[in-house]
């Protein structure tokens, strides 16, 4: 069984407060995009979870969310199912794109089918919530409002297709680092969480992030370049919650941006369900 795990962006994020359990209360709107990891699953009869990946530096034991998800589902089933899992890693780590969370959610859904458990989405969400805050979103996608620490998911409908370019400068900044640094006021007021695609497509900037402090100051030059793209091409750029990814809706064509700016190394088109995002691009580190 081969399954793809999509990345995500945050159209909006407000950190409301730090909770007694150490997590942060948030409001966010997340959407999957066509930048995907690929996972291959095969059943085992010995009850073991064997995990491999082509990504150097990623843990291959219980520190990896894929392994954690498999073991959590195995434990919940009270059965001795096993699996061999291989991860082809395409989504960059530490970029705020939710790659690890998406891999974990994909693992839960794939093994639920492979092991014939027939758990519904509510049961899978219960398990996912014990593993990570962003994981439940990927069980529902492609577009949803999320609250609590991210595990309270309300699906949203999306009728329009919005072309988009995503630029990653190759700098890893873990989300936990940003939260610990005290960047609480990341976005405009929470009522704007109820955004409309009309506003986004018109480039009104209702979801702009300004988290350029601490470690993220290293990306100031990239922010300047993305601003130049915005003015040159009629493109609205938004900085993600940890400042390591920029993305924007396009009023022109992605090809023109690629040709004129020199910032885009790779361009691909695709869709995740009826997701509004159809295009993404990965930035060339050091050439931003």
CORWO-V205772 format. One record per pair of residues at least 24 apart in sequence whose C-alpha atoms are under 10 Angstrom apart, sorted by sequence separation. I is the first residue (numbers start at 1). J is the second residue. D is the distance in whole Angstrom. If there is no record, write none. Layout:
i	j	d
I	J	D
I	J	D
This chain:
i	j	d
7	31	8
8	32	4
9	33	7
104	128	8
185	209	9
186	210	6
187	211	9
219	243	8
222	246	9
233	257	7
263	287	7
264	288	9
6	31	10
7	32	6
8	33	5
49	74	9
126	151	9
185	210	9
186	211	6
218	243	10
219	244	7
232	257	9
254	279	8
262	287	8
263	288	6
6	32	6
7	33	6
8	34	9
48	74	10
85	111	10
105	131	10
125	151	8
185	211	8
186	212	9
216	242	7
217	243	9
218	244	10
219	245	10
254	280	9
262	288	8
5	32	9
6	33	6
7	34	7
8	35	8
39	66	10
47	74	9
101	128	9
104	131	8
105	132	10
108	135	10
125	152	9
183	210	9
184	211	9
203	230	10
212	239	9
215	242	10
216	243	6
230	257	10
233	260	9
254	281	9
261	288	9
5	33	10
6	34	6
7	35	5
8	36	9
83	111	8
104	132	9
125	153	10
183	211	7
208	236	9
209	237	10
210	238	9
211	239	8
215	243	9
216	244	7
229	257	7
232	260	9
233	261	9
249	277	9
5	34	9
6	35	6
7	36	6
82	111	9
105	134	9
106	135	9
109	138	10
183	212	9
208	237	8
209	238	6
210	239	7
211	240	8
212	241	10
213	242	10
229	258	10
232	261	9
248	277	10
250	279	10
4	34	10
5	35	8
6	36	4
7	37	8
81	111	9
101	131	9
104	134	10
105	135	6
109	139	8
183	213	8
207	237	10
208	238	5
209	239	5
210	240	9
211	241	7
212	242	8
213	243	9
249	279	10
4	35	9
5	36	5
6	37	6
58	89	10
83	114	9
101	132	7
104	135	7
105	136	7
108	139	9
182	213	10
183	214	9
203	234	8
205	236	7
207	238	7
208	239	6
209	240	6
210	241	8
211	242	7
212	243	6
229	260	9
4	36	6
5	37	5
6	38	9
47	79	8
48	80	8
49	81	9
50	82	8
51	83	8
52	84	8
53	85	8
54	86	8
55	87	8
69	101	10
82	114	10
83	115	9
100	132	9
101	133	8
102	134	8
103	135	9
104	136	10
105	137	8
106	138	8
181	213	9
182	214	10
202	234	10
203	235	7
204	236	8
205	237	8
206	238	9
207	239	9
208	240	8
209	241	7
210	242	10
211	243	6
212	244	10
229	261	7
248	280	10
3	36	10
4	37	6
5	38	6
47	80	5
48	81	8
49	82	5
50	83	6
51	84	6
52	85	6
53	86	5
54	87	7
55	88	7
56	89	10
81	114	9
82	115	9
101	134	6
102	135	6
105	138	6
106	139	8
178	211	9
181	214	7
202	235	10
203	236	5
205	238	8
207	240	9
208	241	10
209	242	9
210	243	8
211	244	10
228	261	9
247	280	8
3	37	9
4	38	4
5	39	7
46	80	7
47	81	5
48	82	5
49	83	5
50	84	5
51	85	5
52	86	5
53	87	5
54	88	6
55	89	6
65	99	10
66	100	8
69	103	9
70	104	8
73	107	9
74	108	10
81	115	7
100	134	9
101	135	5
102	136	9
104	138	9
105	139	6
181	215	9
201	235	9
202	236	9
203	237	9
209	243	8
229	263	9
247	281	9
3	38	6
4	39	6
45	80	8
46	81	7
47	82	4
48	83	6
49	84	6
50	85	6
51	86	6
52	87	6
53	88	6
54	89	7
55	90	9
58	93	9
65	100	6
66	101	8
69	104	6
70	105	10
73	108	7
77	112	10
80	115	10
99	134	10
100	135	9
101	136	8
102	137	9
103	138	9
104	139	10
105	140	10
162	197	8
178	213	9
201	236	9
226	261	9
2	38	7
3	39	5
4	40	9
44	80	9
45	81	7
46	82	6
47	83	7
48	84	8
49	85	8
50	86	8
51	87	8
52	88	9
53	89	7
54	90	10
64	100	8
65	101	7
66	102	9
67	103	10
68	104	8
69	105	8
72	108	9
73	109	10
79	115	10
98	134	7
99	135	10
101	137	9
102	138	6
161	197	9
162	198	10
178	214	8
200	236	8
225	261	9
2	39	6
3	40	6
44	81	7
45	82	6
46	83	9
55	92	10
65	102	9
66	103	6
67	104	8
69	106	9
70	107	7
71	108	10
74	111	9
98	135	8
101	138	8
102	139	8
160	197	7
164	201	10
177	214	10
178	215	8
209	246	10
226	263	9
245	282	10
246	283	10
1	39	8
2	40	4
3	41	8
43	81	8
44	82	5
45	83	8
65	103	7
66	104	5
69	107	6
70	108	7
73	111	8
74	112	10
77	115	9
79	117	10
158	196	9
159	197	9
160	198	9
162	200	9
163	201	9
177	215	9
178	216	9
225	263	8
245	283	9
1	40	6
2	41	6
43	82	6
44	83	5
64	103	10
65	104	5
66	105	8
68	107	10
69	108	6
70	109	10
73	112	8
98	137	10
158	197	8
162	201	7
1	41	5
2	42	9
42	82	9
43	83	4
44	84	7
64	104	9
65	105	9
66	106	9
67	107	9
68	108	10
69	109	10
70	110	10
77	117	7
98	138	9
161	201	9
208	248	10
1	42	6
42	83	6
43	84	6
66	107	6
70	111	7
74	115	9
160	201	10
222	263	10
1	43	9
41	83	7
42	84	5
43	85	9
65	107	9
66	108	9
69	111	9
70	112	10
73	115	10
77	119	9
173	215	8
40	83	10
41	84	6
42	85	7
172	215	10
173	216	8
205	248	10
40	84	8
41	85	5
42	86	9
73	117	9
172	216	10
205	249	10
40	85	6
41	86	7
171	216	9
203	248	9
39	85	7
40	86	5
41	87	9
73	119	10
203	249	7
39	86	6
40	87	7
76	123	10
146	193	10
171	218	9
201	248	9
202	249	8
203	250	9
38	86	8
39	87	5
40	88	8
76	124	10
145	193	8
171	219	8
200	248	9
201	249	6
202	250	9
203	251	9
38	87	6
39	88	6
145	194	9
200	249	7
201	250	8
202	251	8
37	87	7
38	88	5
39	89	9
169	219	8
200	250	10
201	251	8
37	88	6
38	89	7
73	124	8
76	127	8
36	88	9
37	89	5
38	90	8
197	249	10
36	89	8
37	90	5
38	91	10
169	222	7
186	239	10
36	90	6
37	91	6
73	127	7
168	222	9
186	240	9
187	241	9
35	90	7
36	91	6
37	92	9
72	127	7
73	128	9
167	222	9
186	241	7
35	91	6
36	92	10
72	128	9
186	242	9
35	92	10
69	127	8
72	130	9
183	241	9
69	128	7
72	131	8
167	226	9
183	242	9
68	128	10
69	130	9
35	97	9
37	99	7
68	130	10
69	131	7
179	241	10
226	288	9
36	99	8
37	100	9
68	131	7
69	132	10
178	241	8
179	242	9
225	288	7
33	97	9
35	99	9
39	103	8
178	242	6
222	286	10
224	288	9
32	97	9
37	102	8
38	103	8
66	131	10
177	242	9
178	243	9
222	287	9
223	288	9
31	97	10
32	98	9
36	102	9
37	103	7
41	107	8
65	131	7
69	135	10
175	241	8
176	242	9
222	288	6
30	97	10
36	103	9
39	106	8
40	107	9
65	132	9
175	242	6
221	288	8
38	106	9
39	107	8
42	110	10
43	111	9
174	242	7
175	243	10
37	106	10
41	110	8
42	111	9
173	242	7
175	244	10
219	288	9
32	102	9
40	110	9
41	111	8
65	135	10
165	235	9
167	237	10
172	242	9
173	243	8
174	244	9
39	110	9
43	114	7
44	115	10
97	168	10
164	235	9
165	236	10
166	237	9
172	243	10
173	244	7
42	114	8
43	115	8
164	236	10
165	237	9
166	238	9
167	239	10
171	243	9
172	244	7
41	114	8
95	168	7
164	237	10
166	239	10
171	244	6
172	245	10
95	169	9
170	244	8
171	245	9
95	170	8
168	243	10
169	244	7
170	245	9
92	168	8
94	170	9
95	171	7
96	172	9
168	244	6
169	245	7
93	170	9
94	171	8
95	172	6
96	173	8
98	175	10
167	244	9
168	245	5
169	246	9
92	170	8
93	171	9
94	172	4
95	173	6
96	174	7
167	245	6
168	246	7
92	171	9
93	172	7
94	173	5
95	174	7
96	175	7
166	245	7
167	246	5
168	247	9
197	276	9
92	172	8
93	173	9
94	174	5
95	175	8
166	246	6
167	247	6
93	174	8
94	175	7
165	246	8
166	247	4
167	248	9
5	87	10
94	176	10
165	247	6
166	248	7
2	85	10
4	87	10
7	90	9
8	91	10
94	177	10
164	247	7
165	248	6
166	249	9
1	85	10
2	86	9
3	87	10
4	88	9
5	89	10
6	90	10
7	91	7
164	248	6
165	249	7
2	87	10
5	90	10
6	91	8
7	92	9
163	248	8
164	249	5
165	250	7
5	91	9
9	95	10
10	96	9
162	248	9
163	249	6
164	250	6
9	96	7
10	97	8
162	249	6
163	250	6
164	251	9
8	96	8
9	97	6
10	98	10
162	250	8
163	251	8
165	253	10
7	96	9
8	97	5
9	98	8
162	251	9
163	252	9
164	253	9
165	254	7
7	97	5
8	98	6
163	253	8
164	254	8
6	97	9
7	98	6
8	99	8
163	254	8
6	98	8
7	99	5
165	257	9
5	98	10
6	99	7
7	100	9
8	101	10
165	258	10
5	99	8
7	101	9
8	102	8
169	263	9
5	100	9
6	101	10
7	102	7
168	263	10
169	264	10
5	101	9
6	102	6
7	103	9
167	263	8
168	264	9
5	102	6
6	103	8
167	264	7
4	102	9
5	103	6
166	264	9
167	265	9
4	103	8
5	104	9
165	264	9
167	266	10
3	103	10
5	105	8
6	106	9
5	106	6
166	267	9
4	106	8
5	107	9
165	267	8
3	106	7
165	268	10
3	107	9
30	134	9
32	137	9
164	269	10
3	109	10
31	137	9
32	138	8
163	269	9
3	110	7
30	137	8
31	138	9
2	110	9
29	137	10
30	138	9
1	110	8
24	133	10
32	141	7
33	142	8
1	111	10
23	133	9
31	141	7
32	142	5
33	143	10
161	271	10
30	141	8
31	142	5
32	143	7
1	113	10
30	142	8
31	143	4
32	144	9
164	276	9
165	277	9
170	282	9
1	114	8
30	143	6
31	144	7
161	274	8
162	275	9
163	276	7
164	277	6
165	278	9
166	279	8
167	280	8
168	281	8
169	282	8
170	283	7
29	143	7
30	144	6
31	145	9
160	274	9
161	275	7
162	276	5
163	277	6
164	278	6
165	279	6
166	280	5
167	281	6
168	282	5
169	283	5
170	284	7
171	285	8
29	144	6
30	145	7
159	274	8
160	275	8
161	276	4
162	277	5
163	278	5
164	279	5
165	280	5
166	281	5
167	282	5
168	283	5
169	284	6
170	285	5
171	286	10
28	144	8
29	145	4
30	146	7
158	274	7
159	275	9
160	276	6
161	277	6
162	278	7
163	279	6
164	280	6
165	281	5
166	282	6
167	283	5
168	284	8
169	285	5
170	286	8
28	145	6
29	146	6
157	274	9
158	275	7
159	276	8
160	277	9
161	278	7
162	279	9
163	280	8
164	281	9
165	282	8
166	283	8
167	284	8
168	285	8
169	286	7
27	145	7
28	146	5
29	147	9
157	275	9
158	276	7
165	283	10
167	285	10
169	287	8
170	288	10
27	146	6
28	147	7
157	276	10
169	288	7
26	146	8
27	147	5
28	148	10
30	150	10
168	288	9
26	147	6
27	148	7
28	149	10
29	150	10
167	288	9
25	147	7
26	148	6
27	149	8
28	150	8
25	148	5
26	149	6
27	150	8
30	153	10
24	148	8
25	149	5
26	150	7
29	153	10
23	148	9
24	149	6
25	150	8
26	151	10
27	152	10
28	153	10
29	154	9
30	155	10
31	156	10
8	134	10
23	149	6
24	150	9
29	155	10
30	156	10
23	150	10
29	156	9
8	137	10
19	148	10
8	138	9
19	149	9
142	272	7
7	138	9
18	149	10
33	164	9
35	166	9
141	272	9
142	273	7
143	274	9
6	138	8
11	143	10
13	145	10
15	147	10
16	148	10
141	273	9
142	274	7
143	275	7
5	138	9
8	141	9
10	143	10
12	145	9
13	146	9
14	147	10
16	149	10
33	166	9
141	274	10
142	275	6
143	276	9
8	142	9
9	143	10
10	144	10
11	145	10
13	147	10
15	149	9
141	275	9
142	276	9
6	141	10
8	143	9
10	145	10
142	277	10
6	142	9
97	240	9
96	240	7
97	241	10
95	240	8
96	241	7
97	242	10
95	241	9
96	242	6
95	242	7
96	243	8
97	244	9
94	242	9
95	243	8
96	244	7
97	245	8
95	244	5
96	245	7
94	244	8
95	245	6
94	245	10
95	246	10
23	176	10
24	179	8
23	179	9
24	180	10
9	166	9
26	184	10
28	187	10
24	184	9
18	179	9
28	190	9
27	190	7
15	179	9
18	182	10
26	190	10
27	191	10
29	193	7
28	193	7
29	194	8
18	184	9
27	193	7
28	194	10
29	195	9
15	182	10
17	184	8
15	183	8
16	184	7
14	183	10
15	184	5
16	185	8
14	184	7
15	185	7
16	186	10
13	184	10
14	185	7
15	186	7
13	185	9
14	186	6
15	187	8
13	186	7
14	187	6
12	186	9
13	187	6
14	188	8
16	190	9
12	187	7
13	188	9
14	189	8
15	190	9
12	188	8
13	189	10
14	190	7
12	189	10
13	190	8
12	190	9
14	192	10
29	207	10
13	192	10
14	193	9
12	192	8
13	193	8
12	193	6
11	193	8
12	194	9
12	195	9
11	195	9
11	200	9
92	282	9
91	282	10
12	206	8
13	207	8
11	206	9
12	207	5
13	208	9
14	209	10
11	207	6
12	208	8
13	209	8
10	207	9
11	208	8
12	209	8
11	209	9
10	209	10
12	238	10
15	241	10
11	238	8
13	240	9
14	241	9
10	238	9
11	239	9
12	240	9
13	241	7
10	239	9
11	240	8
12	241	8
9	239	10
10	240	6
11	241	9
9	240	7
10	241	7
9	241	9
35	268	8
34	268	8
35	269	9
34	269	7
35	270	8
9	245	9
11	247	9
33	269	10
34	270	5
35	271	9
36	272	10
9	246	10
10	247	10
11	248	10
33	270	8
34	271	6
35	272	9
9	247	8
33	271	7
34	272	6
32	271	9
33	272	6
34	273	10
32	272	7
33	273	10
31	272	10
32	273	9
34	275	9
32	274	10
33	275	7
32	275	7
33	276	8
34	277	7
35	278	10
31	275	7
32	276	9
33	277	6
34	278	7
35	279	9
31	276	8
32	277	8
33	278	7
34	279	7
35	280	7
31	277	8
33	279	8
34	280	7
35	281	9
33	280	8
34	281	10
35	282	9
6	271	10
7	272	10
6	272	7
5	272	10
4	272	10
9	277	10
8	277	10
